[in-house]
Amino acid sequence: MAILQLGVLALVVIAGTALVLTRDVRSQSIVLSLFGLILALMFMVFQAPDVALSQIVVGAVGLPLMVLLAIAKLRRDHQELEQEHKRKGRT
């Protein structure tokens, strides 16, 4: 069991490092979701299934979805602002 625990901890370290090194926001949200799944796996290995289920809902689904929705809203607001500036420049 100790080998399995060390292996999953190594996966957490690798996924955390990949998350920090990812620069594109969309890619970062995907890596964040994978990191959440790996954390849930870690909780299962360490015999905390209730925490693992919470981690799946929040860390692997909820948080990345909120990040992607925030990015979409910011881009839409930015496009509307650019269109408004173009309209004001023509009149």
GUKELO-815483 format. One record per residue (C-alpha): residue number from 0; residue in one letter; x, y, z. Coordinates in pm, 1 decimal. Example, Ala and Ser with C-alpha at 12.3 -4.5 7.8 and 13.67 -1.06 7.14 Angstrom:
! residues 2
> num:residu:east:north:up
> 0:a:1230.0:-450.0:780.0
> 1:s:1367.0:-106.0:714.0
END
This chain:
! residues 91
> num:residu:east:north:up
> 0:m:0.0:0.0:0.0
> 1:a:287.0:236.3:70.8
> 2:i:408.7:207.2:-289.3
> 3:l:63.1:301.9:-417.1
> 4:q:52.9:600.7:-182.9
> 5:l:397.6:717.7:-293.0
> 6:g:298.1:674.5:-656.0
> 7:v:-15.1:884.7:-619.8
> 8:l:179.0:1150.7:-427.9
> 9:a:428.7:1160.8:-714.8
> 10:l:136.9:1211.4:-955.0
> 11:v:13.1:1502.0:-740.9
> 12:v:357.5:1662.6:-754.8
> 13:i:379.8:1620.0:-1132.0
> 14:a:27.4:1751.9:-1192.1
> 15:g:82.2:2047.6:-958.0
> 16:t:403.5:2138.8:-1136.7
> 17:a:232.1:2110.5:-1475.3
> 18:l:-47.8:2335.6:-1350.6
> 19:v:196.0:2603.7:-1237.3
> 20:l:397.4:2589.8:-1559.1
> 21:t:94.0:2612.1:-1790.8
> 22:r:50.1:2968.7:-1919.3
> 23:d:-254.1:2957.0:-2149.2
> 24:v:-568.1:3015.4:-1942.7
> 25:r:-784.8:2762.1:-2126.2
> 26:s:-517.6:2494.6:-2103.5
> 27:q:-466.6:2583.5:-1739.9
> 28:s:-831.7:2517.3:-1662.0
> 29:i:-805.3:2172.5:-1824.1
> 30:v:-490.9:2092.6:-1625.4
> 31:l:-670.1:2221.2:-1313.5
> 32:s:-947.1:1970.9:-1376.5
> 33:l:-695.5:1687.9:-1416.7
> 34:f:-522.6:1801.0:-1098.0
> 35:g:-856.4:1783.2:-917.3
> 36:l:-910.2:1428.1:-1040.4
> 37:i:-563.1:1325.1:-926.7
> 38:l:-629.3:1478.1:-585.2
> 39:a:-953.7:1280.1:-567.0
> 40:l:-756.6:965.7:-651.0
> 41:m:-513.2:1053.1:-373.4
> 42:f:-798.4:1087.8:-124.8
> 43:m:-933.5:748.6:-230.4
> 44:v:-592.6:587.0:-184.6
> 45:f:-563.2:743.4:161.0
> 46:q:-909.7:603.6:246.3
> 47:a:-1112.5:925.7:249.1
> 48:p:-1389.3:853.5:-5.1
> 49:d:-1618.2:1130.5:120.6
> 50:v:-1347.4:1391.1:66.8
> 51:a:-1271.1:1237.9:-273.1
> 52:l:-1631.9:1277.7:-385.8
> 53:s:-1632.5:1640.6:-272.3
> 54:q:-1305.6:1697.3:-455.0
> 55:i:-1448.4:1556.2:-777.2
> 56:v:-1748.3:1787.6:-761.9
> 57:v:-1562.4:2101.7:-662.6
> 58:g:-1206.5:2060.7:-789.5
> 59:a:-1256.3:1859.8:-1105.2
> 60:v:-1587.0:2003.3:-1229.1
> 61:g:-1700.3:2318.1:-1048.0
> 62:l:-1385.4:2529.3:-1032.0
> 63:p:-1266.2:2472.5:-1392.9
> 64:l:-1619.1:2543.1:-1516.9
> 65:m:-1628.7:2871.4:-1324.5
> 66:v:-1287.7:2970.1:-1466.1
> 67:l:-1401.2:2900.4:-1823.5
> 68:l:-1725.6:3094.9:-1771.9
> 69:a:-1532.9:3390.3:-1628.9
> 70:i:-1296.9:3388.8:-1927.4
> 71:a:-1590.0:3385.5:-2169.5
> 72:k:-1755.9:3677.6:-1988.6
> 73:l:-1436.0:3882.6:-1987.1
> 74:r:-1381.1:3823.5:-2358.1
> 75:r:-1740.8:3919.2:-2437.8
> 76:d:-1711.2:4237.4:-2229.6
> 77:h:-1382.6:4322.4:-2401.7
> 78:q:-1536.4:4277.6:-2746.9
> 79:e:-1833.8:4496.9:-2654.0
> 80:l:-1597.3:4765.4:-2526.5
> 81:e:-1396.2:4756.5:-2850.4
> 82:q:-1714.8:4787.4:-3056.8
> 83:e:-1824.4:5084.8:-2847.8
> 84:h:-1489.7:5257.2:-2901.6
> 85:k:-1514.8:5197.5:-3277.5
> 86:r:-1864.1:5350.9:-3284.6
> 87:k:-1750.1:5656.5:-3093.9
> 88:g:-1451.8:5698.5:-3322.7
> 89:r:-1671.2:5708.3:-3636.7
> 90:t:-1910.9:5979.1:-3515.9
END
